[in-house]
Amino acid sequence: GSNFAPLLAEHEGYLQAIDSNGLIALAKEHDLVIELGKRPGDFVLKNTPVAKIWPATRLSDGVSEELNDTLIYGTRRTPRQDVLCTVEEIVEVAVRALSPGINAPLTAVTCIDRLGASLSRLAGRKIPSASRYDHDGKLRLIAPPTTFPDVLRASFDEIRHYGRESVAVILRLLTVLQVLSQFVERGEDRQAILQQAAMILHASPLANHQESDRTLSQNEYDQLLSIF
């Protein structure tokens, strides 16, 4: 409902970690429901909303301070709870390798392989529910998790954009997606793979590839479709 109050951040910086158990305990103590609007890795400005609190009447200054104490900030991102932190560091290496001044596509291909290995492990894991309950079975915390499609986009979007002129990069992206398609079980994960593959295939003609190279890309894409 609309009867909520915003929890305002008391600090500025990257949200490095959230004490979820502490939030649930405080929510139970004060009979609250908390919906987080930020995830570890997000940059937060002081006095901006980081969560919604129900009911609004129970968010006093003291409770607000207690809730804020469960949020850990820092001057930089860390992989402690930020799944995308390490992913984006690897992506940055790949994008730099694809820059005209460096032009090292094989380095980018290696990064794609490492990202694919991580995604294959994530594909087989159960994604936690956004809804967290106390020991009495009452909803206390809503914390949207990082999903396979989130990590897939973070892994391949920038590499696809900056690597579209490299046939080796385009082909390896499609090959890794083929491998990942054998690990995914959720429908939304399969759809994310198909969408990513379609965008990769679309990027190839924009780079003015040779007809033979476009044929190779199309063959890899068709192979992916046959798996599904």
N, C-alpha and C positions, 0 to 999 in steps of 0.2 A: 504494500500500500504506500500512500504518499506521506504517511505520518512518520517520517524519519528526520533525523538531524545529521548534518555532515560532521564527521570527525576531521578536524583540521590538523595538518602536520605541524609539529612544533620545531622541526628542523628542516634544513635544506640539504639536498645531496642525493646520491644514488641509494635507493632502498636495497640494502644488501641481504637482509634476512628478516623473517617474520616469526615470532614465537607463537605458532598456532595454538599450541596447548595452553599457553598463557592467556591468549585471547579467549579461548573457550572457557577457561576457568573464570575469567573476569565476567564473561557474558552470563555464565550461570550464577555467579555471585550477585550480579545486579539485575538479573532476569532480562537480558538483552538478546537481540539478534543482530549480528554484525555482517555486513556485506563489504568485502574488500574491493576497492576500485583500483588498486595498484598491485603489481607483482614485483618480486625481487628483480632488479635490473632497471626498473623505471626510475627516471629522475623526478624528484619531487621538490616543489617550491614550498617554502614555509608559508603557513596559513592558507594552504589550498587543500581541498578535500582528498582524503585517502580512503575513506570508508563511509558507509551509511549505517546509522544506528537506529534500531527500533526498540521501544517507542522513543520518540524524540524527548519526551519529558524526563527521561532518566539519564540523559547525558549532561551531567553537571561538570563543572570545571575539574573537580577532583577525579571523576570517572574518566574524563578526557585525558587527563595527565597519566592515569594508570594505563589506559589503552595505548597511548603513545609510547610508553616505556617498553612495549612489546615489539616495537619497530626499530630496527637497527639501520642507521644511515652511515654513509662514508663518502669519501671524495672520488671513489672509482668503483667500477663494478667488480664483483668477485664471483667465482663459480660456486660459492658456498651453497646457495639455494637458487642461483640464477642459471638455469639450464642453457639459456641462449648465449651466455657470456663467452664460453669457450668456443661454441659454434661460430660466433661472429668474429672471434679472433682468427680462426682458421680461414674463414671467408675473406678477411682482410688480407691475409697472406696470399690467397689465390688472386684477389683483385689486383694487388700490387704486382704480382708476377705477370699479369696480363696487360699491364700498362706499357705504352710504346717505349718508354725509357728502359724497361727491363726485358719485356718480351720473352718470358720463360713459361710457355704453355704447359710443359711437362710438370713444372712445380704446381700449377693449378690443377692438373690432372691428379697428382698425388693428393692434394687437398680434397678433391672430390671423392677419391677412394676412402679417405679417412672419415669424411662426413657420411658417406654411404654406410660404412661399418657401424658408426654410432646410430644412424637411423634404423638399421636392421635390428639392433638390440632394442631400441625404443618401440619398434613396431610390435614386438612380442610382449610388451609389458602392459599390464592393466593400468589405464589412466584413472587416477583417483577421482572420486565424485567431488563436485564443487561444494556439496552440502556436507557439513561436519556436525556431528551431534554430541551432546554430553552423555554421561553414563545413564541418564534416565531416558534417553532416546528423544530428547527435545532438540530441535534445530537451534544451533547457536552461531555458526559461522558459515558464510558463503564465500568461498575462495576459488575462483575459476582457475583450473590447472593449466599448465602448458601442455598442449596436445601434439600429436604427431604432425598434423598439418601445419601447426605453428612452426615447428622445428624444420620441417621440409621447406617451407617458404624462406625462412631465415637462412637455410643452408644454400639454396640454389638460385634464389631470385637475382641477387647481385652478380653471381658468377655467370648466370645465363645472360644478363645484360651486357656485361663487360667482355664476356668470352664468346659472343656470337660470331665473331670473325674467325675464330679458331675452329677448324673442323675437328681437331682432336678433342677439344673441350666439349663441343656439341655432342659428338658421338659418345664420349665417356659419360656425360650426364644422362643420356638416354639408356646406356648400358646399365648404369647404376640403378636407374628407375626400374628396369626390367628385373634386376635382382631383388629390389625392395618389394616388388609386387608379389614375390613368393613368400614374404614374411607377414604382410599385412593381413588382418582379419576383419577389421572394422570397415563398414561401408564408406564412412567419411574419409578414411585413410586411402582407400582405393580411388575415390573421387579426386582427392588431392594429388595423387600420383598422375592420374590421367590429365588433370588440368595443367600440371607442371610440364608434362610431356608435350602437350599441345602448344604451350607457349614456347618451349624450346624449338619445336619444329617450325613454328611461325618465325622465330628469330633467324633461322638459317637463310631464307631467301632475302631478308633485309640486308644481309651481309654480302650479297652478290657472290655467293659460292658458285663453283662450277657445277654443271648439271650432274656430273658423276658424284660429286660430294653430296648434293641434295638427294640423290637417289639412295646413297648410303644412309643418310639421316631418315629418309622415309622408310627404308627397310627396317631400321632399328625401331622406329615408331610402330610400324605394323607388327613387328614381333612382340612388342609390349601389349598391343591390343589383343593379340592372339592368346596371351597368358590369361587375360581377364575373360 
